[in-house]
Amino acid sequence: MGQYIAPLRDMQFVLHELLGVEAALKELPKYAEIDADIINQVMEEGGKFCSEVIFPINHSGDREGCHHDKTTHTVTTPKGFKEAYKQYVEAGWPALSCDPEYGGQGLPLVMNNSMYEMMNSGNQAWTMYPGLSHGAYECLHEHGTPEQKALYLPKLTSGEWTGTMCLTEPHCGTDLGMLRSKAEPQGDGTYKITGAKIFISAGEHDCAENIIHLVLARLPDAPEGSKGISLFLVPKFMPNADGSIGARNPIFCGAIEEKMGIHGNSTCQMNLDGAIGTLIGQPHKGLNAMFVFMNAARLGVGMQGLGLTEVAYQNALIYAKDRIQMRSLSGPKAPDKPADPIIVHADVRRMLLTAKAWAEGGRAFCSYVALQLDKELNHPDEEVRKECADEVALLTPIIKAFITDNAWTATSECLQVFGGHGYIAEWGMEQYVRDARINMIYEGTNTVQSLDLLGRKILQDNGAKLRKFGAKVQAFVEENGTDEAMSEFITPLAELGDKVTKLTMEIGMKAFQNPDEVGAAAVPYLRVAGHLVYSYFFAQMAKIALAKQDSGDTFYKAKLATIRFYFARLYPETAMCIRQARSGSANLLSLEADLF
Ligand SMILES: Cc1cc2nc3c(=O)[nH]c(=O)nc-3n(C[C@H](O)[C@H](O)[C@H](O)COP(=O)(O)OP(=O)(O)OC[C@H]3O[C@@H](n4cnc5c(N)ncnc54)[C@H](O)[C@@H]3O)c2cc1C
C-alpha cells in the first residue's frame, strides 16, 4: 500500500542550511552539546520507525478501526497498533524532548517536531496516542504540583501511560465558557468530577496500562463563563504512591464515534461519574493551564497537516512516473511505450508541485517555530525569551490553520493525480484526504485560529508582534534588495509585506466602528499572513539554493524550481484574499438569517 520514506535530505537542508540549528542550539546551555551528527542520526532512526513500523499499519488501521465493548467499556485498537506502541516505548521515543529530571532524553523540541512530521506521515491516527500524551506532559510540567509531577511525569515520559484532553461537551466545543461538568471538593484535596465529554481522542484504548485525562470542569463556587473553569487530572486507574496501578476510577468510555477519517484513533464519549481528580494550577484558571496543552496541540496539528502532505506527495509522485496515459502535447517523451508517463503533462506537474511546495514551505516554517520555542524556553537572555514567545504566539494560529488548509488541498490534488484510482480505497489516497479533514476542525477550528490571529494576536496589541516579524522580513529584503538574482523572490516578498501592513491598518480602523469587520476579514487575512511567512522562508531558501545551484547537487535545482512554482502559482492567491478581506462585513451580514 504505497510507500513512505522520510524526507531526510530536505529536513537536513532546513535544519542545517536554512536555520543553522547546531549554532542556534549552542546558545542554549541545555543543548550546547548537540551537533548535526546527533540530529541526523536521530532523524534517520526515527524515519525508519515511521516507514517500517507505523506506515505498514496505516491503511489496515483505517479499514479496521477501533472496537468498543459496551459491557467492559474497553476499546481495542486496530491490529498492530498496540505492538507498534510497545516498540515506540521500548525505543525511548516518547522521552525524546522530555526533561531528564523525569527520565527524558532532554533533546530539543525542534528535533521532536521533525519526528512528529515523520510519525504523522507514517500514521496520523496512531500518532495521536503519543501526541496527546506529549501535550499532557507539557501542561503538567508547567502547571502540575510537585506531587503530580513526581507521580505522573515519569510515566508520561516513558510512554507507559498516555494522556488526553477532555474539553468538549455535547453543547459546547468552541465556546468552552458554557461547559457544565462539575467538580465537588472532597475535603481531602481531591475532587469528585461528574459530567459528559464527547469527541475525546485516545480517550480509551489498549496501548498503555493507564490513561491520564486532563479534564475541564467547574467548582461549586465558579463564576459563569470561561472565568469559572478549572483543570483536573483524572487518571483511568488511581496510581499507588509507588507508581503501580490501583483502583479503577469511574471515567468510562460510553461509545466511540463513527467518523470520516482517523479511524485508527478512538474518538470517545467519556462519562465521568464521580471520578476522582486533583486540581492542576489555580481554581477557575483552568483555561490558562489548558492553553499550554492547546498550544502544543496546535503546533502538533500543523505537523499532522505537514505529515499528510508529504506522504500524499511521495505516493502521487511515484504514481505519476509510472502511470502511462496519453502523449505529451509537445510530442512523445517515452516513444518506446504506448503512452507517456503522466508526469509529462503540465497539469499533473501543477498538482505535484502544489503538494511539494506546501510540504517544503511548511517544513521550513514549522522547524523555525519549533526552534523559536526552544529559545523561548531555554535562552539565557530574558529579552530573547520574550521576543521568541511573542513570535511563537503570533505564528501558532498560522501553523495550525494555514498548514492544515494547505494539506486539505495538497492531499486532494495528490488523489487527483491517481484519477479514479485515487478515489477508490486500494491505493490509500482517499484515506489521506479523509484524515486531513479533521485537522481543520479540532484544536479550535481554522476560523477560530483566524480570529485568534487577527483579533487577539494582532489588533489587540496594536500590531506590535506583527511589526516585529515584519522587521525581520524588511531586514532580509534590504539585505538582498540589490542582488539581481534574488529580485524575482524579493520583489513579491517586499510587496506582500507592504500590503499586509496596509490591510492590517485598514481592518483595524474599520473594527473600531464595527467589530464584525474582524470576523468578516479573519479567514482570508490568515491566508495572506500565511503567504507572507512562506514567501519569507522561500526567499531565504532561494538564496541558499542560488548559491549552490552549480554545486552539482540537483537538490538545489529542484528547490529553486519549487520556489519559482510557489511564487508563480500559489502566491497569487494573496490578491484574491486581500480583496476578500477588504470587502467588509456587509456582503456577509446584511441578509437576515430567515432569508437564507
Ligand atoms: C475526531 C475528533 C477528535 C476530537 N478530539 C478532541 C479531544 O481530544 N478533546 C476535546 O476536548 N475535543 C476534541 N474534539 C472536539 C473539537 O475540538 C471540536 O469539535 C471543535 O473545537 C469545534 O467544536 P464543535 O464541534 O462543538 O463546533 P462548534 O463550536 O459548534 O462550531 C460550529 C461552527 O461554528 C463556527 N464558529 C463557532 N464560533 C464561532 C465564532 N465566534 N466565529 C465564527 N465562527 C464560529 C466554527 O468555526 C464551526 O465552523 C474532537 C473532534 C473530532 C471531530
The ligand as an ORCA input file, in Angstrom:
! r2SCAN-3c Opt
* xyz 0 1
  C     -12.339     13.412     15.500
  C     -12.397     14.465     16.546
  C     -11.476     14.450     17.587
  C     -11.549     15.402     18.597
  N     -10.697     15.327     19.675
  C     -10.934     16.106     20.769
  C     -10.226     15.902     22.001
  O      -9.333     15.068     22.086
  N     -10.571     16.643     23.075
  C     -11.551     17.590     23.025
  O     -11.832     18.221     24.032
  N     -12.233     17.835     21.868
  C     -11.947     17.114     20.757
  N     -12.651     17.315     19.586
  C     -13.620     18.394     19.545
  C     -13.172     19.563     18.666
  O     -12.127     20.255     19.279
  C     -14.429     20.416     18.400
  O     -15.232     19.675     17.522
  C     -14.084     21.776     17.826
  O     -13.427     22.555     18.781
  C     -15.310     22.515     17.333
  O     -16.339     22.481     18.283
  P     -17.797     21.991     17.859
  O     -17.641     20.713     17.129
  O     -18.667     21.995     19.047
  O     -18.284     23.070     16.820
  P     -19.000     24.460     17.193
  O     -18.235     25.140     18.274
  O     -20.439     24.223     17.393
  O     -18.774     25.279     15.847
  C     -19.574     25.078     14.674
  C     -19.107     26.033     13.581
  O     -19.295     27.392     14.031
  C     -18.087     28.099     13.881
  N     -17.975     29.088     14.949
  C     -18.150     28.919     16.276
  N     -17.929     30.057     16.933
  C     -17.598     30.970     16.013
  C     -17.259     32.354     16.056
  N     -17.173     33.035     17.211
  N     -16.980     32.988     14.900
  C     -17.022     32.328     13.722
  N     -17.355     31.028     13.612
  C     -17.637     30.360     14.751
  C     -16.987     27.066     13.981
  O     -15.777     27.520     13.384
  C     -17.631     25.905     13.255
  O     -17.424     26.045     11.873
  C     -12.548     16.414     18.533
  C     -13.438     16.447     17.464
  C     -13.386     15.482     16.495
  C     -14.398     15.524     15.395
*
